Amino acid sequence: MIEEQESREIHSIGAAVVAYLHGLTKALTLYETNNSAITRLLDNLHEKVQKTAMAGGEGLKIQLLAEEFFINGRLLKVDAKLYERARELVATLARFDIGEFHFEPGTTREDLDAFTAHLSTSIRSNENKIRPQGYGSLKLGRSSGQSVASFRFEPHKLALLLYGSLLDLVETLYAEHDNQRVTSLLPLKRNLQLIIDAMQEHGGMYQVLASVRDPGRRVGLSRLRVAAAIDAIGFGHYLGLARTDLMYLALGGVLGGLAKGESPAEAVRPLFHFSGLGDAAMPLVLAVHDARSTRMGKPAGVPGRMLAVSEIYQELTAAADDRHAMSPHRALASMAAGKVKGADQGASRVFLGYKGPYPLGSALRLGNGLLAVVVSLGKHDDNKKAPVVAILGPDGRLGETIDLAKRKDLRIAGAPDPGDVGLDLSRT
């Protein structure tokens, strides 16, 4: 908890530093370095850098790409205003081969002054006068590329980064909506687009993250809606939908939970509070409207039915106030058999093909009596019937990995509800 608080604090400091750097580059086009506006910006910048040093660790590392910005390796969560400032900052600094700042512990005001003097000369002469080796404890570097994919992250690290950032964005959006404040959807759409692209090759990692929960505790609304959005994206990829259609489904998964009422008209009402939807507005409204319609037993279009089954599956496999979480296997079987109210049977059967009978994160009882967790699936539907599993030890940790497709001696004896076997993926 303490580490997470420190990380959030550093992230907040980093966002302020990006804003100050932007202000500095703008002011240097107008004023000399001894101007009061420049001095004030440097005072504020130095104060923030010192706060980072007090937190210990590696200091403050800011990486700036054309579209994404990172603070100590974590995606910077920005509002529309800071996003535009950061983009302007990237454009200015790119002229001088700067895309990375590392304020190491011990960065002094003199280091900042020396950098500012050379930056001022560079801006005014339009020639690069910046020292590539940096200035004392202020190290500089280059960043290149247009997106997160430009960073050579391992896919699982990228998945953790994007999924965690999405949760933060959605929690903030829901809180702002509850307080009747309108927020920009630009950061949300940007994050979802990155996830859409990443899930094309590594969708399983995001499915696993969406299934991480305590089976005995109620899941918060924002986490539940993020999980539904992840499955809607994966379902769309499975059917070969275009990226624009995937965005409608993803936004519907997130924004479809803002309404308090149950009617389709109530479901779409909050959507009209946002001005940043652009071309996605009408398809999104139809998807959210139809998702609510099909759950009420009314006719609906294909996107709405897809979104509805993604929502219902996540609700069934999460604990509620009146019941424990259902196993993914049992939830899918019930939906495909037409036994779940509001879940279109045809869409549910196709959804079953996407998830497989034993989805990622499922608990399985093997024929030898051992308990296992599904950790990998084949890409073809037939391969999903014999997944790769990890043995669940008595301490709740995952152990030996077994490919059931290659172990004909091991059969699946059952798929128990996670609460019945004590499976809590949030602790494994």
N, C-alpha and C positions, 0 to 999 in steps of 0.2 A: 504494500500500500504506500509506504514512504517513497519507494523508488518511482511508483507511478505518479505521485504528487510532484516529485522533483522533475520528472520528465515533462509533465504538463506545464510546470513553471518555466522550464527552459524553453519549451515550445512557445509559450507566451512572450518570453523575452526575445526569442528569435524573430517572431512576427513584428515586434516593435523595432528591432534592429533593421529589418528589411524596409520598414516604413521610413526610418531615419536615413538609411542609405539612399533611398529614393529622393527624399527631401534634400539631401546633401548634393546629389548630382544636379538637381534642378536649380538649387541656389547658386552653385558654382558657375552656372552659365550667366548669372546676373551680377554676382558680387565677388569681391576679393576675399581671400581666406581670413582676413582679420575683421570682416563684417560681423556685426552682432548676431545676425541670423545664422551665419556659419558657426560662430562660437557656441551659440545655444544648442544647435544640432549636435555638435561634437561633445558638448557637456552631457547631453542626454544619451548619446551613443556610448560614451565612456562609462556612464553610470550603469547602463544595462549590461555592458560587458563585465563590469566588476561584479554584478549580481550573479552572473553565470559562474565566474571564478569562485565565488563563495560557496556555490553548490558542489564544487569539486568536479572530478572526472576529467574529461577531455577538453573542457572549455565549450566553445560554441562554434559549430561548423555549419555554414550556410552554403547550400549548393543550388544554383539557379540555372534551370533549363528554360527553353522557350515557353513551355506550357506548365511545367511542374516545378515546385520549389520545395527544398528539403531542409529540415532543421535537425542536425545530429542524426541523419539517416531516416527520419520520419517525415512523411508527406506533410507539408505545411497546410493546415486548414485555414482557408481564407474566405473572407466575404468578397463581394464583387469589387468593392473599392480597393481593397488591398491587392486583389488579383490584378487589376489594371495597373496599379502602381508597380507591382513586381514585374510585370511584363515590360513596362517602360524602362525599369531599372536594367533588366536583361539586355534590352536593345542598346542602351547607352554603354554599358560595360563591355558588351561584345566587341565594340570598336577597339577596345584596348586589351582584348584577350583575357578578360576576367569573367569567371563564372562561378568562382568558389572563394569563400572567405573562411579562414579558420582563426578565430580569436582564441589563441591558446591562453591558459592561465598565466597571468603576468603581463598581459597586454596593457601597455601604458598609454597615457594621453599623448606622450611624445610620439609613440608609434602611430597613433591616429593622425596627429598633426602632419607627420612626414608623408604619410600616404595621401592625405588631403591636398597637400601642396603639389604633389606630382599629378594627382588626379585633376586638379584645377588647371595646371599647365597643359595637360593632355587634352582636356575639353576645349580650351581656348585655342590651342594650336592645331587641334584635330590630328595630332601625332602621339604615338604611344610613348609616354615618358615614365610609365610605371615600372618599378623594379620587379622583375619576375620572381626574385628570391623573397620578396615581401619586405616587411618593415618590423624588425625586432620579433616580437611574439605574434604579430599579425602576418599569417601566411596566406598567399594568394594562389589560385589555381584556375584551370580552365574546365568548363563543362560543355558538353556538346550533345546535340540531339533535340528531339521535339517532344518526347514523352517519357514516362516512367520506364518504358521498354528500353530506352537508351542506356539506362543504368544496368550494369551487369549483375543484377540481383539473381540469386537462386530463386526459382519459381515459388518455393514454399515461403521464402522471406517476403517476396513481393505480395503473395496472397495475404499474409498476416498484416502487412502494412496497409494494403488497400481495404481489407475487410475491417480492420480496426478504425481506419479513417472514416469509412462509411458509417459505422456505428456511431461515432462521435458526431458526424454531420447530421444524422437522422435524429439523434437525441436532442441536439440543439434546435433543429427545425421544429420538432414536436413541442419543445418547451416554449419557443418563440410563438408558435401558433396558439398554445394555451394562454399565453399572455397577450394575445391579439396583436402581435407584432409581425409584420410581413418581412420575410427574409428572401434573399436572392437564391434562386435555384441553380445558378451558374456553377458553384463548387460541387453541388450534388450531381449535376449532369456530367461534369468533368470526371468525377470519381467513378460514376456508373459506367461511363464509356471505357475507362481503363479496365474495369472489371469485365465488361463485355468482351473486350479484346483478349484479355488474359485467359478467360474461361474457354475460349475456343480450343486451346491446347491443354489447359490444366484445370478443367472444370471440377474435377474430383476434389481438388484441394479446397475449393470454396464450398462444396457440398459438405465436406467434413467440418469446416469451420461453422457452417450454418447449423450443424447437428449437435454442436457442443453445448450442453446444458445439464442442469441438475434435474433428474426425472421426478423429484419430489417437491420441487419448488416452482411456483408460478413464474412464467417467462414474461418479462416486460414487453410492452407493446412495440417499442421501437426495435428491439432485438427480433421479435416475431415477424415484423414487417420486413426487416432486412433479410431474414431467412427466406421469406416468401419471394422477395425480389430476386435473390440468388437462384432459387429454383425456377422462377419464371424465365430467367435468362438461360439457364441450362436446358430447360424444356424447349425454348425457342431455338437454341443451337442444335438440339437433337432433331428438330423438324426442318432445319436449314433455313430459318427465317433471316431476312436481311437485318443489318445492324440497326437501321432506323426502327424497324418493328420491335427489335429487342429492347431498345430504349423506351418505347411506349410501355412495354410490359414491366420493365424494371421500375420506371417511375410510378406505374400503377401499383406495384407491390409496396412501394414506400408510401406514396401519398394517399393510397386508398384507405389507410387506417386513420386519417385525420378526422373523419366525420364521426359524430356521436350517434346519429340516427341510423336506422337500418334500411331505409328506402333508397332506391337508386338515385333519386333526386337529391337526397341528403348527402349521399356518398360523394357526389361530384361538386357540391356547393363550395367546399374549401378550395377547390382547384382554381376557381376564378379569382382568388386573392393574389395569385402569383402572376407576375408580368413577364417572367423569363422563360416561358414555355415555348414561345415561337411556333414553329411548324408542328411541334408535338402536341399542341393544345387539343385539337379535335380528336385525333386518334386516342390520346390519353383519356379524355373525357368519356369516349365510347367504351374503352376497355374497362374503366372503373365502373361505369354505369352498368355494363353488361355482366361484370363479375358479380355485382350485387343482385342483378336481376336473376341470373341463373341460380344463385343461392336461395332465391325465393321461389324457385320452380317456374320461372318465366322464360320465354325464348330469349336467346342471347347469341351474339356472334362468336366466332372462334376465339379471338383474343380474350374476350371476357371469360369464356369457359376455361381457357388455359390458366388465366390468372386466378380464377376461383379455385381450381383444384390445387394449385400451388399454395394458396392461402389455407385451404382446409387441411391439406396434408400436414403443414407446419403446426396448425392448431391441434390436430389429433395427437401428434408426436411430442407435444409440449404439455407439461402439467398445468392444470387449471385449478380454480378454487375448490371444485367439487370432484376432481378425479386426478389420478396420476397419469403420467405420459403413456401413451399406447406405443407398442413396438412398431417401427416402420413397416415391417412385413404385414402385420395385422391391419394397420391403417390402410395400406395400399390394397390388400385383398378385399377389405370391406368396401372401399370406394369403387373398385373395379366390378364388384358384384352388385353394385347399385344399392347398397345398404346404408349409405351415408347421405343424409338429407343435404340437398344443395350441390352435391358433387355430380356433375354430368357423367353418366356412366361411360359414354364413348370417349370423352376427354380423359377420364380416369384410367381407362385401359391403355391409352397411348402414353399417359404419364407413367404408368407401371412399366412400360417398355423402356422409358427413359431412365427411371430410377433402378430398375431391376427388382426381382422379388426380395432381395436382401440388400437394401441400400447401404451406402457408406455410413459407418457409425452404428450399424445394427449389432445387437448382441445375438450370438448364435450358440446353441448347445450342440456340440459335436457328438458323434456316435460313441466315442470313447469316454464321454462324460465331461470333457473339458469345456470350459466357457471361452468363447473367442469373440473378437470384434472385427467386423468387416473393414478393411483398410484400403482395398483396391478392387476395381472391377475391370473386366474386359470391355472393349469398345463395342463389340457386337452383342446383341441381345442374348444369344445362346450362351456366351461366356459369362454373363452376369449370374447364371444359375449356380456357378461354382466359383465364388470370389476368392480373393486372397484375404486371409484373416491373420490376426495377431492374437496369441493366447493371452487371456486375461488372468493375471496372477492373483493370489489371495490378498495381496496388498493393494490391488486395484491398478497395478501398473501393467503395461503391455509388454509381452515378452516375445517368444519365438514366432516368426512369421511363416505361414504355411499356405501354399497355393493349392487349393482344394481341387482344381482342375487336373493337377498332377498327382494327387493322392487319392486314388480310387478306393483305398481302404478306409478312408474317412468320409463319412456321410454327415449331412446336416440332420440332426435329430429334432431340432425345434428352434424357434425364434422367440424367446421369451420377452415380455415387457421389461424395459430397462430397470424399473423400480423393483421388480421381483428378484433380480439377480444383483442388485446393487451397482449397476453400471452408471457411473457419473463421469461423462467425458470431460467435464470441466476440471477434473482432478487427475486425469491420466496423462 
